[in-house]
Amino acid sequence: MSDPTLRSAAGYDLTPPGEGQRVALEADLDAEEHRVLLAHGTEAPFCGSLLDETRAGVFCCRLCGLPLFRAGTKFESGTGWPSFHAPIDEAHVRAVRDTSYGMVRVETRCARCDSHQGHVFPDGPPPTGLRYCINSVALSFTPMGRPLPDPLQRGDGLAR
């Protein structure tokens, strides 16, 4: 059983993957996923496979499967990347100051596996005013009621 202090309020296990688990997760990535998730890259705008995804469901971390965003928080930002106004649980997304490319931004990372997801900006819609601008390649989508990806065997259950 995982340490209960490493559970989010939403009930998900946030324990980081062990070294062997991480090696196995990373071996399953293609070159673009590796570049974005592990080398903090950005996919080209308007080409991501999840940009036009409108079904009810959950967007999860592509690397470890942690549920990050519900479809109901997704909105059309016009930026070319899937955008969300709030995570499933604030504990699921870690904010890191990013000063790359001569800008000051807030990078978003998966709180469980520390993979790069995108950035968050203070120009989103109500109720949060935030825009989580996320790379499609950093996410997987699970339709409502279907089993969540569970590569770490944490028993995460169904998309809800």
N, C-alpha and C positions, 0 to 999 in steps of 0.2 A: 504494500500500500504506500502511496506517495505521501510525503509530508503535507499535512493539511494547510500549512502556511503557504504552500506553493500552489494553492488552488485559487482561481479567480472567483469573484462574487457570482459569476455566471455558472460556476461549477466545473470549469475545465482545469485539468492538470497542467500547470505551467513549468513543471520541472524540465530543465534543458535536457536534450538528448545526450546520452553518454557518448564517449569517443567512438566506439564501434557503431552505434546507431547513426551518428553523424556521418561517418564514412559511407555507410550504406545509403543514407538519404542523398548525399552528394553524388554518389555513383549513378543515381537514377536521373540526374539532370542532363538536359541537352546543353549545347554550347551557349545558346542565348540565355537560358535559365541560369546557368552558372555565372555568366557575365553580369546579369542583373542582381540575382539573389546574393551572390557571394563576393562579387567585385564592385558592388554598389553602382552598377550601370543603369541606364535608362533606355527603354525601348523607344523606337520612333513613334511619334504621335500618329493617331488615326489608323493604326495598323493592328492594335491588340485584339485578340480573339474575344475578349469579354467586354469590349467597349459598348456593343449594342445588346448585351444580355439584359433581358427585361423580365425573365421568369421569377417567380417567388422562390426564394432559397437563401443559401448562405455562401459567401465568398471566404475561402480558407487559404491559409498559407500554403503555397505550392510545395515548400520543402517539408514541413512537419505536420501539416494538416490542421493546425489550430484555427478554429473559426474566428475570423477577423471582422467581417461586415455582413449585415443582413441586407438583402436586396431592397428592402423598403427604405434604406438610407442612401441608396444610389441615386444620383441625379445627373442630368446632362449639363456639364460645365462648359462645353465648347472648347476644352483644352486639348482633346485628343487622347485622353487617358480616362479610365473609369474613375469616377469621383464619388465620394461618400461624405455625408455630413457627420457621421458618428460611428465609432466601432461598436461591436457587440458588447464589449466590456473594455473600459479604458485600460485595464490591466493587460489586455491582449496586445496592445500596440505601444511600443516604447519610442519615446521622442529623444532624438539626439541632435545636438547643434551641428550643422553642416556648413562649413565655410569654403567648400570647393567651388571652383570656377569663378572666384571673386565675388561670390554672393554669400549672404547669410540667410540660411533656410533652416527648417526643422525637418530632419530626415525621420521617416517612420520605419521601424523594424519590428519584426515579429518578436514578441516578448518571450516566447518559448525557445526559439532556435536562433534568434538574433539575425535572421536574414533580412536584407534590404527589401522594403516594399515600395517606397516612394517618398513623398513629402507631404506635409500638412501646411496649409496656408489659412490666414484669417479672413478669407473673402468668400466663404460659403454661405449657404442659405440658412434661415432659421430652422430649427431652434438653436443650433450651436454656433452658427456663423463660421464654421470651419469647413475646409475643403481638403479631404484626404485624397490626394492625387496619386493613384496607385498603378503600377505597371501590371498589365494583364498577365504577363508571363510570371509574375510573382504570386499569382493567385490560381486557385482551382475553384470551380463553381459546382455546388451540390444543390439540385432541386429540392424544394420543400418535401419533407417526409422520407427522403432517401438517406442511406447511411453516409455519414461524414467520412472523408478520407481518414484513415487511422494507421499511418505507417509506423507509429511508435507503439501500437497496441495498447492505447490508453482507454479504450472503451468509450469514445466520445459520443456515440449514439447517432441519432438522426438529425438532419437539418430541421431546425424549428424557428 
